[in-house]
Amino acid sequence: MAGGLLGRLGAKRHSEEKKFAVERSEAEWRNKLSDPQYRVLREHGTERAGSSPLDKEHGDGVYHCAGCGQPLFGANAKFNSGTGWPSFYEPLADAVETETDRSFLMVRNEVHCSRCGSHLGHVFDDGPQPTGQRYCMNGVCLAFQPGEKPPGTGEDESGKPEPERGTG
């Protein structure tokens, strides 16, 4: 991982051995994402606090990765942290991964999408119960789907019960 005095200046990359289910060339990422999304998702930037309308979003639904569409957070885990960024106390199962970020003379836990590796934000240990964590996400990294039910809640997106799944 990038280290040193300032760590991740410029385009930081995950360790070379890490492979993700969704991989694209830099040209494909630039074509898919807006300039602000590319700067945050692929170059590990940060959007300005208070700039995302998703910070003030309070409806039911699911927040997806803007890079690959993977569901990341249910609206039921969102809370108002007062930081100016959308914050959640827990992600959906297996949706995100973390790694140590030593940039800007700090040690933080970076959060990235487990499916495409896109940078989402950071997680801190000052959130509400039941987890005590604050997943502080850049809104530009998220695509909100209002009314959608999180996977594994027993309902499909229409609110109807999900069919039973066999184990064999």
Contacts in CASP RR format, 6 or more apart in sequence:
PFRMAT RR
TARGET T0000
AUTHOR 0000-0000-0000
METHOD contacts of the structure
MODEL  1
MAGGLLGRLGAKRHSEEKKFAVERSEAEWRNKLSDPQYRVLREHGTERAG
SSPLDKEHGDGVYHCAGCGQPLFGANAKFNSGTGWPSFYEPLADAVETET
DRSFLMVRNEVHCSRCGSHLGHVFDDGPQPTGQRYCMNGVCLAFQPGEKP
PGTGEDESGKPEPERGTG
1 14 0 8 1.000
1 15 0 8 1.000
1 99 0 8 1.000
1 100 0 8 1.000
1 102 0 8 1.000
2 8 0 8 1.000
2 12 0 8 1.000
2 13 0 8 1.000
2 102 0 8 1.000
2 103 0 8 1.000
3 102 0 8 1.000
3 103 0 8 1.000
4 102 0 8 1.000
5 105 0 8 1.000
6 103 0 8 1.000
6 104 0 8 1.000
6 105 0 8 1.000
7 102 0 8 1.000
7 103 0 8 1.000
7 104 0 8 1.000
8 44 0 8 1.000
8 101 0 8 1.000
8 103 0 8 1.000
9 103 0 8 1.000
10 43 0 8 1.000
10 44 0 8 1.000
11 42 0 8 1.000
11 43 0 8 1.000
11 44 0 8 1.000
12 43 0 8 1.000
12 44 0 8 1.000
12 103 0 8 1.000
12 119 0 8 1.000
14 20 0 8 1.000
14 99 0 8 1.000
14 112 0 8 1.000
14 117 0 8 1.000
18 117 0 8 1.000
20 113 0 8 1.000
20 114 0 8 1.000
20 115 0 8 1.000
20 116 0 8 1.000
20 117 0 8 1.000
21 115 0 8 1.000
21 116 0 8 1.000
22 67 0 8 1.000
22 68 0 8 1.000
22 115 0 8 1.000
22 116 0 8 1.000
23 116 0 8 1.000
24 32 0 8 1.000
24 116 0 8 1.000
26 42 0 8 1.000
29 38 0 8 1.000
29 41 0 8 1.000
29 42 0 8 1.000
29 67 0 8 1.000
30 38 0 8 1.000
32 67 0 8 1.000
33 41 0 8 1.000
33 42 0 8 1.000
33 66 0 8 1.000
33 67 0 8 1.000
34 140 0 8 1.000
36 47 0 8 1.000
36 140 0 8 1.000
37 66 0 8 1.000
37 67 0 8 1.000
37 140 0 8 1.000
37 141 0 8 1.000
39 45 0 8 1.000
40 46 0 8 1.000
40 47 0 8 1.000
40 119 0 8 1.000
40 138 0 8 1.000
40 140 0 8 1.000
40 141 0 8 1.000
41 66 0 8 1.000
41 67 0 8 1.000
41 118 0 8 1.000
41 119 0 8 1.000
41 120 0 8 1.000
41 140 0 8 1.000
41 141 0 8 1.000
42 118 0 8 1.000
42 119 0 8 1.000
43 119 0 8 1.000
44 101 0 8 1.000
44 103 0 8 1.000
44 110 0 8 1.000
44 119 0 8 1.000
45 119 0 8 1.000
45 138 0 8 1.000
46 121 0 8 1.000
46 138 0 8 1.000
47 85 0 8 1.000
47 138 0 8 1.000
47 139 0 8 1.000
47 140 0 8 1.000
49 83 0 8 1.000
49 84 0 8 1.000
49 85 0 8 1.000
50 84 0 8 1.000
50 85 0 8 1.000
52 84 0 8 1.000
52 85 0 8 1.000
52 86 0 8 1.000
52 138 0 8 1.000
52 139 0 8 1.000
52 140 0 8 1.000
54 63 0 8 1.000
54 86 0 8 1.000
54 139 0 8 1.000
54 142 0 8 1.000
54 144 0 8 1.000
55 84 0 8 1.000
55 85 0 8 1.000
55 86 0 8 1.000
55 139 0 8 1.000
57 75 0 8 1.000
57 78 0 8 1.000
57 86 0 8 1.000
57 144 0 8 1.000
58 75 0 8 1.000
58 78 0 8 1.000
59 75 0 8 1.000
59 146 0 8 1.000
59 147 0 8 1.000
60 75 0 8 1.000
60 76 0 8 1.000
60 146 0 8 1.000
60 147 0 8 1.000
61 74 0 8 1.000
61 75 0 8 1.000
61 144 0 8 1.000
61 145 0 8 1.000
61 146 0 8 1.000
61 147 0 8 1.000
61 148 0 8 1.000
61 149 0 8 1.000
61 150 0 8 1.000
62 71 0 8 1.000
62 72 0 8 1.000
62 73 0 8 1.000
62 74 0 8 1.000
62 75 0 8 1.000
62 92 0 8 1.000
62 144 0 8 1.000
62 145 0 8 1.000
62 147 0 8 1.000
62 148 0 8 1.000
62 149 0 8 1.000
62 150 0 8 1.000
63 71 0 8 1.000
63 72 0 8 1.000
63 73 0 8 1.000
63 74 0 8 1.000
63 75 0 8 1.000
63 78 0 8 1.000
63 86 0 8 1.000
63 88 0 8 1.000
63 137 0 8 1.000
63 142 0 8 1.000
63 143 0 8 1.000
63 144 0 8 1.000
63 145 0 8 1.000
64 70 0 8 1.000
64 71 0 8 1.000
64 72 0 8 1.000
64 142 0 8 1.000
64 143 0 8 1.000
64 144 0 8 1.000
64 145 0 8 1.000
65 72 0 8 1.000
65 113 0 8 1.000
65 115 0 8 1.000
65 116 0 8 1.000
65 118 0 8 1.000
65 120 0 8 1.000
65 141 0 8 1.000
65 142 0 8 1.000
65 143 0 8 1.000
66 118 0 8 1.000
66 140 0 8 1.000
66 141 0 8 1.000
66 142 0 8 1.000
66 143 0 8 1.000
67 113 0 8 1.000
67 116 0 8 1.000
67 118 0 8 1.000
67 141 0 8 1.000
68 113 0 8 1.000
68 115 0 8 1.000
68 116 0 8 1.000
68 118 0 8 1.000
69 115 0 8 1.000
69 143 0 8 1.000
70 95 0 8 1.000
70 113 0 8 1.000
70 114 0 8 1.000
70 115 0 8 1.000
70 116 0 8 1.000
71 92 0 8 1.000
71 95 0 8 1.000
71 148 0 8 1.000
71 150 0 8 1.000
71 151 0 8 1.000
72 91 0 8 1.000
72 92 0 8 1.000
72 95 0 8 1.000
72 96 0 8 1.000
72 113 0 8 1.000
72 120 0 8 1.000
72 137 0 8 1.000
72 142 0 8 1.000
73 88 0 8 1.000
73 90 0 8 1.000
73 91 0 8 1.000
73 92 0 8 1.000
73 95 0 8 1.000
73 135 0 8 1.000
73 137 0 8 1.000
73 142 0 8 1.000
74 88 0 8 1.000
74 92 0 8 1.000
74 150 0 8 1.000
75 144 0 8 1.000
76 150 0 8 1.000
77 88 0 8 1.000
77 89 0 8 1.000
77 90 0 8 1.000
77 91 0 8 1.000
78 86 0 8 1.000
78 87 0 8 1.000
78 88 0 8 1.000
79 87 0 8 1.000
79 88 0 8 1.000
79 89 0 8 1.000
79 127 0 8 1.000
79 128 0 8 1.000
80 87 0 8 1.000
81 87 0 8 1.000
81 127 0 8 1.000
81 134 0 8 1.000
81 136 0 8 1.000
83 134 0 8 1.000
83 136 0 8 1.000
85 136 0 8 1.000
85 137 0 8 1.000
85 138 0 8 1.000
85 139 0 8 1.000
86 136 0 8 1.000
86 137 0 8 1.000
86 139 0 8 1.000
86 142 0 8 1.000
87 127 0 8 1.000
87 134 0 8 1.000
87 135 0 8 1.000
87 136 0 8 1.000
87 137 0 8 1.000
88 134 0 8 1.000
88 135 0 8 1.000
88 137 0 8 1.000
89 127 0 8 1.000
89 128 0 8 1.000
89 129 0 8 1.000
89 130 0 8 1.000
89 131 0 8 1.000
89 132 0 8 1.000
89 133 0 8 1.000
89 134 0 8 1.000
89 135 0 8 1.000
90 130 0 8 1.000
90 131 0 8 1.000
90 133 0 8 1.000
90 135 0 8 1.000
91 111 0 8 1.000
91 135 0 8 1.000
92 150 0 8 1.000
92 151 0 8 1.000
93 151 0 8 1.000
94 114 0 8 1.000
95 113 0 8 1.000
95 114 0 8 1.000
95 115 0 8 1.000
96 111 0 8 1.000
96 112 0 8 1.000
96 113 0 8 1.000
96 114 0 8 1.000
96 120 0 8 1.000
96 135 0 8 1.000
97 111 0 8 1.000
97 112 0 8 1.000
97 113 0 8 1.000
97 114 0 8 1.000
97 117 0 8 1.000
98 109 0 8 1.000
98 110 0 8 1.000
98 111 0 8 1.000
98 112 0 8 1.000
98 123 0 8 1.000
99 109 0 8 1.000
99 110 0 8 1.000
99 112 0 8 1.000
100 107 0 8 1.000
100 108 0 8 1.000
100 109 0 8 1.000
100 110 0 8 1.000
101 107 0 8 1.000
101 108 0 8 1.000
101 109 0 8 1.000
101 110 0 8 1.000
101 122 0 8 1.000
108 122 0 8 1.000
108 124 0 8 1.000
109 122 0 8 1.000
109 123 0 8 1.000
109 124 0 8 1.000
110 119 0 8 1.000
110 121 0 8 1.000
110 122 0 8 1.000
111 119 0 8 1.000
111 120 0 8 1.000
111 121 0 8 1.000
111 122 0 8 1.000
111 123 0 8 1.000
111 135 0 8 1.000
111 137 0 8 1.000
112 118 0 8 1.000
112 119 0 8 1.000
112 120 0 8 1.000
112 121 0 8 1.000
113 120 0 8 1.000
118 141 0 8 1.000
119 138 0 8 1.000
119 141 0 8 1.000
120 135 0 8 1.000
120 137 0 8 1.000
120 138 0 8 1.000
120 141 0 8 1.000
120 142 0 8 1.000
121 135 0 8 1.000
121 136 0 8 1.000
121 137 0 8 1.000
121 138 0 8 1.000
121 141 0 8 1.000
122 136 0 8 1.000
123 133 0 8 1.000
123 134 0 8 1.000
123 135 0 8 1.000
123 136 0 8 1.000
124 133 0 8 1.000
124 134 0 8 1.000
124 136 0 8 1.000
125 132 0 8 1.000
125 133 0 8 1.000
125 134 0 8 1.000
126 132 0 8 1.000
126 134 0 8 1.000
127 133 0 8 1.000
127 134 0 8 1.000
128 134 0 8 1.000
147 157 0 8 1.000
148 157 0 8 1.000
149 155 0 8 1.000
149 156 0 8 1.000
149 157 0 8 1.000
149 159 0 8 1.000
152 162 0 8 1.000
154 161 0 8 1.000
154 162 0 8 1.000
155 161 0 8 1.000
155 162 0 8 1.000
156 162 0 8 1.000
END
